[in-house]
Amino acid sequence: MVDDRRGEPLFERLCLIGVGLVGSSIARAARERGDIARTVVAHTRKPETLARVRALGFADVVEADPAEAVRGADCVILCVPVGAYAGVMAAIAPHLAPGCVLSDVGSTKGSVIRDLGPLLPPGVHLVPAHPMAGTEHSGPDAGFADLFRGRYVILTPVPGGNAAAVERIAELWRRCGSMVERMDAATHDKVVAIVSHLPHLIAFTICGTADDLAEETREAVLKFAASGFRDFTRIASSDVDMWRDIFLNNREALLEMLARFTEDAQALGRAVRWGEAGFIEDRIRRGRRIRRGLIERKQA
């Protein structure tokens, strides 16, 4: 249950490194509630994005220099593709204030700990996090304050980490409307490989297959696309840089789940080939059962 009573801001100065869909949604939630941060600082590299963030007005300070952006912040959240973490961390680490809580929103967690941990200054507390929320849209215009409401956020606290810092990040997400769970990084990466990363890999592949068809067939595919194919195209229109980095940084878990999926797909294909109706019906019923489970948990 989310406590909607407003109180003192959780952080004095919250710095968001990257203000795409997730980063700008955090900023909007902070602006709407008023008890997440007293000051919201937004950093992005591109001049045109900086100008757009200033025009949208969801941040109190918009800063082009990452070192200047994090200066004096008591919370910094990385909202850039996970492949950029090491480079960003090298730029900001010397400027992080003692006691600062450093978190992120990346879809992989083992790579986050790998890339950030060795560069973490003394007195700075790392709390990796992954909000399980998003859309196919990207950029600062795509964000909205309710993106995280009713969605899960997974925290993967590092061994020996600061318990108070973990609780502050958990409370930040609760104030954004999220339900917070905790698990170790390896378990997280396996879970998201099957529920998020593999579906995206399949969607990209199906759309690629359709695109490779002969011209007249491809036009018919686009013209008569059924809802199932349209769902795949929505997933496949996701951000290129983000998903490239996710695949490369969760390689082992994703390949493990892909191998298991491939075996299951081949088994279903054999059932179709040999007319094994019972096997086909079982797979369809299992899919319906998974869907009912999502609906019951209000995650559909």
C-alpha positions as CSV (number, residue, x, y, z in Angstrom):
1,M,0.0,0.0,0.0
2,V,1.4,3.4,-1.0
3,D,1.3,6.1,1.7
4,D,0.1,9.2,-0.1
5,R,0.5,11.5,2.9
6,R,3.0,14.3,2.0
7,G,5.9,15.0,4.3
8,E,9.4,16.3,4.2
9,P,11.4,15.6,1.0
10,L,13.2,12.3,1.1
11,F,16.3,13.9,-0.6
12,E,17.5,17.4,-0.7
13,R,19.1,17.2,-4.2
14,L,18.1,14.4,-6.6
15,C,20.3,14.2,-9.7
16,L,19.0,12.2,-12.7
17,I,21.7,11.2,-15.2
18,G,19.7,10.8,-18.3
19,V,16.1,12.0,-18.8
20,G,14.4,9.7,-21.3
21,L,11.2,7.8,-20.5
22,V,12.2,6.6,-17.0
23,G,14.4,9.5,-15.9
24,S,11.8,12.1,-16.9
25,S,9.0,10.1,-15.3
26,I,10.9,10.1,-12.0
27,A,11.3,13.9,-12.3
28,R,7.7,14.3,-13.0
29,A,6.7,12.1,-10.1
30,A,9.0,14.1,-7.8
31,R,7.5,17.4,-9.1
32,E,3.9,16.2,-8.7
33,R,4.4,14.8,-5.1
34,G,6.8,17.3,-3.6
35,D,8.1,14.9,-1.0
36,I,10.7,13.0,-3.0
37,A,13.3,15.8,-3.5
38,R,13.5,19.4,-2.7
39,T,15.6,20.0,-5.9
40,V,15.6,17.9,-9.0
41,V,18.7,18.1,-11.3
42,A,18.6,16.7,-14.8
43,H,21.7,15.9,-16.9
44,T,21.8,14.9,-20.5
45,R,24.5,15.3,-23.2
46,K,22.7,16.5,-26.3
47,P,22.1,20.3,-26.6
48,E,18.7,19.7,-28.2
49,T,17.6,17.4,-25.4
50,L,18.9,19.9,-22.8
51,A,16.8,22.6,-24.5
52,R,13.7,20.3,-24.6
53,V,14.0,19.4,-20.9
54,R,14.2,23.1,-20.0
55,A,11.1,23.8,-22.1
56,L,9.2,20.9,-20.4
57,G,10.1,22.3,-17.0
58,F,10.1,19.1,-15.0
59,A,13.5,19.7,-13.5
60,D,14.7,22.6,-11.3
61,V,18.2,22.5,-12.7
62,V,19.3,21.3,-16.1
63,E,23.0,20.7,-16.4
64,A,25.1,19.7,-19.4
65,D,28.2,18.8,-17.3
66,P,27.8,15.5,-15.4
67,A,30.4,16.5,-12.8
68,E,28.5,19.7,-12.0
69,A,25.2,17.9,-12.1
70,V,26.1,15.5,-9.3
71,R,27.9,18.0,-7.2
72,G,26.2,18.3,-3.8
73,A,23.5,15.7,-4.6
74,D,22.5,13.3,-1.8
75,C,20.9,11.0,-4.4
76,V,22.1,10.2,-8.0
77,I,20.2,7.9,-10.3
78,L,21.7,6.6,-13.5
79,C,19.0,6.5,-16.2
80,V,21.1,5.9,-19.3
81,P,21.7,2.6,-21.2
82,V,23.6,0.1,-19.0
83,G,26.5,0.0,-21.5
84,A,27.2,3.7,-20.7
85,Y,27.5,3.1,-17.0
86,A,31.3,2.6,-16.7
87,G,32.0,5.8,-18.7
88,V,29.5,7.9,-16.8
89,M,30.8,6.6,-13.5
90,A,34.3,7.5,-14.4
91,A,33.2,11.1,-15.0
92,I,31.1,11.5,-11.9
93,A,32.8,9.4,-9.2
94,P,35.3,12.1,-8.1
95,H,32.5,14.5,-7.6
96,L,30.0,12.4,-5.6
97,A,29.5,13.7,-2.1
98,P,30.2,11.5,0.9
99,G,26.9,10.0,2.1
100,C,25.4,10.2,-1.4
101,V,23.1,7.3,-2.5
102,L,23.9,6.1,-6.0
103,S,21.2,4.1,-7.7
104,D,20.1,3.3,-11.3
105,V,17.2,2.0,-13.3
106,G,19.0,-0.5,-15.6
107,S,17.4,-3.8,-16.7
108,T,20.5,-5.8,-15.8
109,K,22.0,-5.9,-12.4
110,G,25.1,-8.1,-12.4
111,S,26.7,-5.7,-15.0
112,V,25.7,-2.7,-12.9
113,I,27.5,-4.0,-9.8
114,R,30.5,-5.0,-12.0
115,D,30.8,-1.6,-13.7
116,L,30.0,0.7,-10.8
117,G,31.4,-1.1,-7.7
118,P,35.1,-0.7,-8.5
119,L,34.8,3.0,-9.0
120,L,32.6,3.7,-6.0
121,P,34.2,6.4,-3.7
122,P,34.4,5.8,0.0
123,G,31.2,6.9,1.8
124,V,29.0,6.7,-1.3
125,H,26.3,4.0,-1.1
126,L,25.3,1.9,-4.1
127,V,21.8,0.6,-4.3
128,P,21.0,-1.0,-7.8
129,A,17.3,-0.9,-8.7
130,H,15.1,-1.9,-11.7
131,P,11.6,-0.4,-12.2
132,M,9.6,-3.0,-14.1
133,A,7.7,-0.3,-16.0
134,G,8.0,1.2,-19.4
135,T,6.5,1.9,-22.8
136,E,7.8,1.6,-26.4
137,H,8.4,5.4,-26.4
138,S,11.6,7.2,-25.4
139,G,12.9,10.7,-24.8
140,P,12.0,13.4,-22.3
141,D,8.5,13.9,-23.8
142,A,7.6,10.3,-23.2
143,G,7.6,10.4,-19.4
144,F,4.6,10.7,-17.1
145,A,4.3,10.8,-13.3
146,D,2.2,7.7,-13.0
147,L,4.5,5.4,-15.1
148,F,5.5,3.5,-11.9
149,R,2.2,3.4,-10.1
150,G,1.2,-0.2,-9.4
151,R,4.3,-1.6,-10.9
152,Y,7.1,-3.5,-9.3
153,V,10.6,-2.2,-8.6
154,I,13.3,-4.7,-7.8
155,L,16.2,-3.7,-5.6
156,T,19.4,-5.8,-5.6
157,P,21.3,-4.6,-2.6
158,V,25.1,-5.2,-2.7
159,P,26.6,-7.5,-0.1
160,G,27.7,-5.4,2.9
161,G,25.8,-2.3,1.6
162,N,24.3,0.4,3.7
163,A,20.8,-0.7,5.0
164,A,19.6,2.9,5.5
165,A,20.5,3.8,1.9
166,V,18.6,0.8,0.6
167,E,15.5,1.8,2.6
168,R,15.7,5.4,1.3
169,I,15.7,4.1,-2.3
170,A,12.9,1.8,-1.5
171,E,10.9,4.7,0.0
172,L,11.6,6.8,-3.1
173,W,10.0,4.1,-5.3
174,R,7.1,3.7,-2.9
175,R,6.4,7.4,-3.2
176,C,6.5,7.0,-7.0
177,G,3.6,4.5,-6.5
178,S,5.6,1.3,-6.9
179,M,5.7,-2.0,-5.0
180,V,9.2,-2.8,-3.9
181,E,10.8,-6.3,-3.9
182,R,14.4,-7.3,-3.2
183,M,16.5,-10.1,-4.6
184,D,20.1,-10.9,-5.5
185,A,21.5,-9.7,-8.8
186,A,22.0,-13.1,-10.3
187,T,18.4,-14.1,-9.6
188,H,17.1,-10.8,-11.0
189,D,19.0,-11.2,-14.2
190,K,17.5,-14.7,-14.8
191,V,14.0,-13.5,-14.0
192,V,14.1,-10.5,-16.4
193,A,15.7,-12.7,-19.1
194,I,12.5,-14.7,-19.3
195,V,9.9,-12.0,-18.6
196,S,11.4,-9.1,-20.5
197,H,14.6,-9.7,-22.5
198,L,13.6,-12.9,-24.3
199,P,10.2,-11.5,-25.4
200,H,12.0,-8.5,-26.8
201,L,14.5,-10.8,-28.6
202,I,11.6,-12.8,-30.1
203,A,9.8,-9.6,-31.2
204,F,12.8,-8.2,-32.9
205,T,13.4,-11.5,-34.7
206,I,9.8,-11.9,-35.8
207,C,9.7,-8.3,-37.2
208,G,13.1,-8.9,-38.9
209,T,11.7,-12.1,-40.5
210,A,8.7,-10.2,-41.8
211,D,10.9,-7.4,-43.1
212,D,13.0,-10.0,-45.1
213,L,10.0,-11.3,-47.0
214,A,9.5,-10.6,-50.6
215,E,8.1,-7.1,-51.2
216,E,4.5,-8.1,-52.1
217,T,4.3,-10.5,-49.2
218,R,5.6,-7.9,-46.7
219,E,3.0,-5.4,-47.9
220,A,0.3,-8.0,-47.2
221,V,1.8,-8.6,-43.7
222,L,1.6,-5.0,-42.9
223,K,-1.9,-4.5,-44.4
224,F,-3.5,-7.5,-42.7
225,A,-1.5,-7.7,-39.4
226,A,-3.5,-9.3,-36.7
227,S,-3.4,-8.2,-33.0
228,G,-0.6,-10.7,-32.2
229,F,1.8,-9.4,-34.8
230,R,0.8,-5.8,-33.9
231,D,1.8,-6.6,-30.2
232,F,5.2,-7.8,-31.4
233,T,5.7,-4.6,-33.5
234,R,5.0,-2.5,-30.4
235,I,7.7,-4.3,-28.4
236,A,10.1,-4.2,-31.4
237,S,9.8,-0.4,-31.7
238,S,11.7,0.0,-28.4
239,D,14.9,2.1,-28.0
240,V,17.8,0.7,-30.0
241,D,20.7,1.7,-27.7
242,M,19.0,0.5,-24.5
243,W,18.1,-2.9,-25.9
244,R,21.5,-3.5,-27.5
245,D,23.1,-2.8,-24.1
246,I,20.7,-5.0,-22.3
247,F,21.3,-8.0,-24.6
248,L,25.1,-7.6,-24.4
249,N,25.1,-7.1,-20.6
250,N,22.8,-10.0,-19.7
251,R,24.3,-12.3,-22.3
252,E,24.6,-15.5,-20.2
253,A,21.1,-15.4,-18.6
254,L,19.5,-14.4,-22.0
255,L,21.2,-17.2,-23.9
256,E,20.2,-19.7,-21.3
257,M,16.6,-18.8,-21.6
258,L,16.8,-18.6,-25.4
259,A,18.1,-22.2,-25.4
260,R,15.3,-23.4,-23.2
261,F,12.7,-21.5,-25.4
262,T,14.2,-23.0,-28.6
263,E,13.8,-26.5,-27.2
264,D,10.2,-25.8,-26.2
265,A,9.4,-24.2,-29.6
266,Q,10.9,-27.2,-31.4
267,A,8.8,-29.6,-29.3
268,L,5.7,-27.7,-30.1
269,G,6.7,-27.6,-33.8
270,R,7.1,-31.4,-33.7
271,A,3.6,-31.7,-32.2
272,V,2.2,-29.6,-35.0
273,R,4.0,-31.7,-37.6
274,W,2.8,-35.0,-36.2
275,G,-0.7,-33.9,-35.3
276,E,-0.3,-34.3,-31.5
277,A,-3.4,-32.4,-30.5
278,G,-3.1,-33.2,-26.8
279,F,0.4,-31.6,-26.6
280,I,-0.8,-28.5,-28.5
281,E,-3.8,-28.1,-26.2
282,D,-1.6,-28.4,-23.1
283,R,0.6,-25.6,-24.3
284,I,-2.3,-23.4,-25.1
285,R,-3.9,-24.1,-21.7
286,R,-0.6,-23.3,-19.9
287,G,-0.5,-19.9,-21.7
288,R,-4.0,-19.1,-20.6
289,R,-3.1,-20.0,-17.0
290,I,-0.1,-17.6,-17.1
291,R,-2.4,-14.9,-18.4
292,R,-4.9,-15.5,-15.6
293,G,-2.1,-15.3,-13.1
294,L,-1.1,-11.9,-14.4
295,I,-4.7,-10.6,-14.3
296,E,-5.1,-11.8,-10.7
297,R,-2.0,-10.0,-9.7
298,K,-3.1,-6.8,-11.6
299,Q,0.0,-7.0,-13.8
300,A,-1.8,-7.5,-17.1
